[in-house]
Structure formats: C-alpha cells, structure tokens
Amino acid sequence: MTTPLQSPLSLPAFDLSAERGFLPATDPLDRLPDEPIMNQIATQLPKLLTARQFRRCIQDRPDIMGAVADDWGLDIFRSAMRTLSFAGHAYVWEDPDHPATTLPAGIALPWHQIAQQLGRPPVLSYASYALHNWRRLDPQKPIALGNILLLQNFLGGLDEEWFVLIHVDIEAKAGPGLQGLVDAQNAALEDEPETVLAGLQALAAAQEAMRETLLRMPERCDPYIYYNRVRPYIHGWKNSPALPQGLIYEGIADYAGRPQQFRGETGSQSSIVPSLDAGLGVLHADDPLTQYLVEMRDYMPPRHRAFLSALEARVDAQQRPLLYGYVRDRQATNQRLWKAFCACVDLLAQFRDIHVGYAERYIFRQHQSHASNPTAVGTGGTPFMPYLTKHLEETKRLVQG
C-alpha cells in the first residue's frame, strides 16, 4: 500500500510548472475589468506619490472600487490584490517622516476581502510585488530580462524596475530546476540513481542561470537609489520603529478598530530558496531568522506553502531528508551522484553568498535618514546580517566532512 509520503510529487498539483516555476500559469492581467477608478489610480500612483498627493486623492474619492465578487476568478483577484497593495503602501508611506496610522475604508475593505480570497494578509507581499506584477513585450518570447516590464510601480524609474524584474527573471529560471528537484526526489523513492542524477543536473543548470541573473543586479540598480527611492515603500507595520502599534484598517469588522501588524514585502517570501533547502535537506538551527522565515510562509500563496510542506515531509527510514539520505548512503559507490548533489548545495551557497553581499551593500552600509527605513532591520522587520551569514554557513556544512 502506498502512503502519501511515498507518492510521487508533481509540480502541477501545487500550481507550479517546469516552464514558469512559482510564476502564474497565465501572464498577469494589466488592468482590472470594469474598475475605471481603480485603474486610473494605479496608473497615476507614481505621479501622485512623487507630488505627495496620493493620500489626498484617496481621501477625496472614498469609493474607489466596486463590490468584490466571489466569482471574479484567480487572475482578477491577483490583479486587484496588486493594485490595492501598492495603493495601501503608497498611502501609508507617502511621507516617510509621518506615516499614516489609519488606512481609509475605501482601500482597507476591498483589500481585506481580496486578501481573504487569496489566503494572504492585506499587505504588500512578494506575490503582488513580483510574481503577479509583470508583462511581456513580446508574448511569443520568454519571461526574461529584456522582454519583461513591471505592471505597477511606486515611483518608477530604472532602479525600481530592474530590482523587481531581476526577481521575476530568477523565478522563471527556477522552473526547470524545480522540475529537476521533484524528479530527483521521485527517483530516489524508486531507487533509480541515473534519474536522480539527471534531476540533480537539471537543478544545477537552473541554479547557475539563477546565479547569473542575480549577479546582474548592480547593472541598473544603484545601492543608494534602491535604499532611498525603492525600499521605503515596501516596509510593513510589524516590528516597525515608525509604526510601533501597527496600522488601523478602517471599516473591517474582524479587526474591531484594533491596529494590525503585518510584515513588509521581502524576497524571503519567495518560495525558491526554502524549496531548495527543503528538497536538498539543508537544516537551519533555531534562530530569529529561522522563526521569521517560517512566519514568511503566511505571506506566500497557499499552494506554494503546501509545496514546501510536501518537500519537508519527504524523509527516509532514518528520518533524514529523503534526497540527502539517498545520495549520502551511495557516496562511496556512486561518486557522480554525490558530486552532482554537492554541486547543487554549493550553488545554493553561492546564491546565498551573493545575497549577503547585496544586503550589506544595498542596506546595511547605507545612511539611515528616517526611522521608517532602518539599515539594521529588513523590510520584513527583523535584523538580518548575522543570521544570513549563519544560514550560509549551515548550507555549506551539509556536504562538508
């Protein structure tokens, strides 16, 4: 009898694909059907934010969106979540010295309703900032730098556009690697070493492509511009020195007028690195960042969270991570398999190492001018430098000794 843990994993079962990874199966909608006011606000948001007139615009137009319909469909819900998330953060952070402590019902009510439909909190998360925020110049060409643009910006400009598009490109390049990881996991269950090897090689090829894209970040995203013009708007209101009590969402009965605390948008809400950790068997000793990363799953699309849980549940008879246990037991007899596995772990460490360097250069070394944009705390609201380095060392340690 086959148990669930012995059943083969399948990307489509979690709304994933080898072609797109965690990106949506269809290109995101660029506009909301039958919502002219909301579409106009989305278009004008960068200009209004630059003039610091966005709050006034929202206050002058309390009914910015019609009724939320349960039968809208996933694409419309995602598009609405994107627009409302940018609008909500623009409203709160328009003036960095005086962030709004209350969000008007015109934004708060539909944002809360749509967030419930999507299984995520009403705050800007990585899914709305990156996964569901792009379009292709040529629909016949790949989802890749040079053929993608953002659908929504805060201020706009080269640095903001490039920063987010780097993430979108990495997500697309991860797709074949996720398929390779799943293939290797399934083959380990069936004791098919050559198929495990092929899966690991596919994963490594994808990781190399992801690394090369990440290395391109400095080409068009300057650290000073990122810190001072891009980062301020993606902060949330949990562990926020500027909003220590959180944010009041007007008109939401569930909140009863009490301030709510939600984390800000962060790349830690991407499912790629957690999937590689889970699939390869990289374990992290408990620390504040580990706890924070578990919390970040609440901000991921539900099916992505389910995929991570499915990977983590795959263990062998000795309760070791399945793939790690399989290749470790064959280290002496199948060096090609072990080397392929080590290459994947090394590429994951390289990716982390590049990210640590960027965190230091783009955030930690910058000059803090507002309490709302701290250099020692990530946009999710936690200290990051010592723990990012620790997680890098724990990745390397998996295949040492």
Secondary structure, 3 states (H helix, E strand, C coil): CCCHHHCCCCCHHHCCECCCECCCCCCCCCCCCCCHHHHHHHHHHHHHHHCCCHHHHHHHCCCCCCCCCCCCCHHHHHHHHHHHHHHHHHHHHCCCCCCCCEECHHHHHHHHHHHHHHCCCCCCCHHHHHHCCEEECCCCCCCCCCCEEECCCCCCCHHHHHHHHHHHHHHHHHHHHHHHHHHHHHHHHCCCHHHHHHHHHHHHHHHHHHHHHHCCHHHHCCHHHHHHHHHHHCCCCCCCCCCCCCEEECCCHHHCCCCECCCCCCHHHCCHHHHHHHHHCCCCCCCHHHHHHHHHHHHCCHHHHHHHHHHHCCECCCCCEHHHHHHHHCCCCCHHHHHHHHHHHHHHHHHHHHHHHHHHHHHHCCCCCCCCCCCCECCCCCECHHHHHHHHHHHHHCCCC
